[in-house]
Amino acid sequence: MTSETLPESLQQTLRSESFEDALQAVLSHFECQAGTWHVLKEGALHLAAARHIPPPVLALIQEVPVGKGIAGLAAERLEPVSLCNLQTDTSGQARPAARATGMEGSLAVPALDADGTLRGVLGIAKPEAHDWTDAEKAAVLAAASVLAGR
């Protein structure tokens, strides 16, 4: 899915609103309750916006090393990382503290600019278990690419 297939109103919000408001628009569009937007600076992911993330978790995700946790793996692999149920996942992809979000269906995607350069990671989550489809992953990637172009 390309950004052209995202609703124009969502694209406009992602381009022009604060990162907090843009993240909320993404969460609403994809029917998610929690999410994060990290930007890549100096080789690490730095939290730029968060919605409905408990304070203890927020303290741990201010800076995420590439390769660590769901967001760090999405950055390292340059591809989506999804978990059907974060609470019961045993893959080792998520950090143990991630369970404190109370979320289950989690997805983190790399935010690549038009040149394919990593600019950040967009993470969203649902309170129930969810198998993310390829179409959903592509749509979230499209939203992340709009954010990456800011």
N, C-alpha and C positions, 0 to 999 in steps of 0.2 A: 504494500500500500504506500502510495506517495502522499506527501502533504497536501497535494491537490485533491485527494479523496477525503480528507478530513473536512468537516463542516467549516465553511468560511468563518463563521462566528467564533469557532474554537481557535482557528488559526490566528485570527485577529487578537483574541485574548492572549494567546501564547506569545505573540510578537510585542504586545504593547502594555500589558498589565505588569504589576510587580510579580516577582517570582512566586510569592505566596498566593496571589490571586490566580496566576497561571496554573499553579499546582492544584488549587481547588477546582478549577475548571476541568482539568484532566481527570481528577478523581470523580467529579460529577458525571462527566461524559462516559467513563468506563465503569460506573457504578461501584466505585471503591470507597473505602472509608479512611484509609491512611496512606500517606505517601511522603516521599522525599525527593528533593532535587539537589544533587551534588555537582559542583563544578570542579574540573580538573585544574589544579594550580600546583606548580612546583612538584609534580610527580605524585600527588596524592589527591583524593577526592575531598573537597571541603563542602560542608553543608551550607546551602544557600536558602533553602526553604524546607519546611516540614509541616505536616498536618496530622493531628491526632496521633502523635508519637509520645509515649509516656516520658516524663522528665528523666528517669534513670537511663532510658535508652538514648534520648537526645544527647546526654552527656557523653555517651560512648561513640556516637556517630558524627561528632563534629568534624573529625578528620578520619578518613578511611583509607588505609593503604590499598593500592591497586593489588588485586589478587586475594584480598581478605573479605570474607562475608559475601553476601549476595551482590551488593553493589560493586565491590572490588573485583569479583569474578566477572561480572558483566563488562567492566572496563578492561580487564586483562584479556578476555576472550573476544571482545568486540562483537558479542552476540547476546541475545536475551538469556537470562537465567530465571527459570520459573520453578516454583515449588507448589504442588497441589495443596499440601497442608504443612505449613511451617511448624505447627505444633507437634507433629508426629514424624517429621522428616528425619531420616538417619543418614542422609547422603554426605553430611559434613560441609555442605555449601554455605549454610547459614551459621553465624556465630550463635552460641548458646543464649546470649542475652536477647537475641531477636525474638525469642518466644514471649518476652515480656510485653510485646506490642499487643498480644491477644489476637493477632490476625492469623489467618490460615493460608488463603490463596495469595501467594506473593509472586511478583514479577519485577525484575530489574532489567532495564535495557540501556545500552550505550547510546549516548547522544553524539551523533556524528554530524559535523558540518558538511557543506556542499562538496568539500574536497576530501571527505572521508576521514577527517582528523577528529579524534576523540576530544570532546569538550566537556563531557560530564556524564552523569548517569541519572536516569529517571526511575524511581521505584514506586510501585503502587501495590496495594493489598486490599483484600476482601476479608470480612470476618468469618466467612465460611470457606470450606475446601473448594478449590476451583482448578480444573484442568484448563490451562490457557491454550486456546487454539492458535494455529499459525496465523489466522486472520487477525486475531486480537493482538498477538505479538507484533505483527506488521503495523497495525494501527498505532500502538503505543510507540513503536520505533519512529513512525512518522511524526507523532507529537514531539518526541524527544529531539528529532532533527530540527523542528521549528525552534525549539528552545535553544538548541546548539547554535543556531544562526543569529542569535541576539548579540 
